[in-house]
Amino acid sequence: MTLLDGATMRTAAEAFVRFPPHRVAPYNKRNWGGTLHSLCSYQGKLKPSIAHFLVAQFTEPGDRVLDPMAGVGTIPLEARLQRRIGLAGDLSPLAIAVSKAKLEPFTAEGVQTRMDALRIAVSHADSQDVSQGDFGLNGPISGYFHPKTLREILAVREHFASRRMSGEFDTADAVILSAMLHILHGNRPYALSRRSHPITPFAPSGDFEYRSVVERLTNRIDKTVPLLAQLREITSPGSAIEADFRSANSTFGTVDAVITSPPFASSFRFWSTNWMRLWFAGWQPEDFKIEPSRYLETEQRATFAPYSEFAHSMASVLKPSGTLILHLGETARENMAAEIAPLLEPYFQVHSVGRESVATGESHGVDKGATVAHWYLFASRR
Ligand SMILES: C[S@@+](CC[C@H](N)C(=O)[O-])C[C@H]1O[C@@H](n2cnc3c(N)ncnc32)[C@H](O)[C@@H]1O
């Protein structure tokens, strides 16, 4: 990699914030980035065009680019598409399944073999106990699906749980799981649920119509697998690992750049906005009480002090003078950039901190309601 010296980074950073390239057509279109970026809806996903330009302007081909809080892998996927090595970490099994599908190698034959096994699991769906559908955060899961569809969903959920338990869960499974997570609920014909919302499930309406899991899943996979396979031909794979950002060094080795968008200060109910997909990806009903306390979304409600650990961890994974870029949120009550910048200082030289108002432009899918501005912090390891 060519290391950016402080002055060069500052100049590029100031230009990025002053004339945000992602606000110019065609990058300002709501669905810029296409199907690969939209593999599965995710509350909190970064706008892909922001990721695109951060990667393009602040890293080089061949660089190892880590997002230790990658969500559904928007930044590492952009890194991969631009011939970098995209690396993703996240605590969430939902997020990591989708990132894995976007970043790691698999074969179409592998997907077919696992689909055959999944069809067998679905053929035994009648034995599923539908009382599992009594769980739900804003109404029971059973309120979203025809009973026969619900049994099939339970069978597929159990199938993936046993693949994970046996240690066999691989990227071909992640490709299928991502497709399944995407079609789980929504307001379009592809969805398995009654009419609801594609990002946050609530207020299901319409008939309890049977919708075949295998049929809709196969349609989705037929659409996504060829695109993911093309990616394999033109780019180098990366990796996605379920891990706390604090263990980045032992998980990913050395990297050239860290680009990440930590949870915005307003997103403390992340588990309720993504609840049905988290449940499907492996959370048990009791996990909704226990798991959130491990997440930065919850920790930073009390204090931003965990960003000192973040700074230490990122300094240990980055090459000397390696690049750190944070995409942060400002709400009416809190400016994350102002809170976090001083905590980075022991390990990083902060070259530029800039604000982009989202009050007038299109909001970027991250905690839209409470966020008044996005901040970009550009630094390099001391
Ligand atoms: C704003 S989202 C990132 C969204 C991502 N840029 C995308 O486009 O999908 C923040 C992410 O941080 C993750 N996270 C929270 N605490 C974490 C921790 N301690 N270690 C790793 N990931 C964490 C959350 O699960 C969430 O996916």
The ligand as a Gaussian input file, in Angstrom:
#p B3LYP/6-31G(d) Opt

LIG

0 1
 C      -24.182000       0.879000      12.254000
 S      -23.988000      -0.863000      12.249000
 C      -22.846000      -1.100000      10.913000
 C      -23.558000      -1.159000       9.617000
 C      -22.667000      -1.510000       8.461000
 N      -21.787000      -0.423000       8.095000
 C      -23.522000      -1.954000       7.282000
 O      -23.488000      -1.284000       6.232000
 O      -24.279000      -2.916000       7.429000
 C      -22.974000      -1.186000      13.664000
 C      -22.662000      -2.660000      13.849000
 O      -21.822000      -2.793000      15.009000
 C      -22.039000      -4.103000      15.503000
 N      -21.458000      -4.187000      16.854000
 C      -21.918000      -3.642000      18.004000
 N      -21.108000      -3.914000      19.035000
 C      -20.084000      -4.643000      18.526000
 C      -18.907000      -5.210000      19.102000
 N      -18.633000      -5.082000      20.404000
 N      -18.066000      -5.881000      18.284000
 C      -18.332000      -6.028000      16.962000
 N      -19.447000      -5.531000      16.378000
 C      -20.313000      -4.828000      17.143000
 C      -23.543000      -4.259000      15.423000
 O      -23.942000      -5.612000      15.452000
 C      -23.859000      -3.557000      14.093000
 O      -23.980000      -4.484000      13.034000

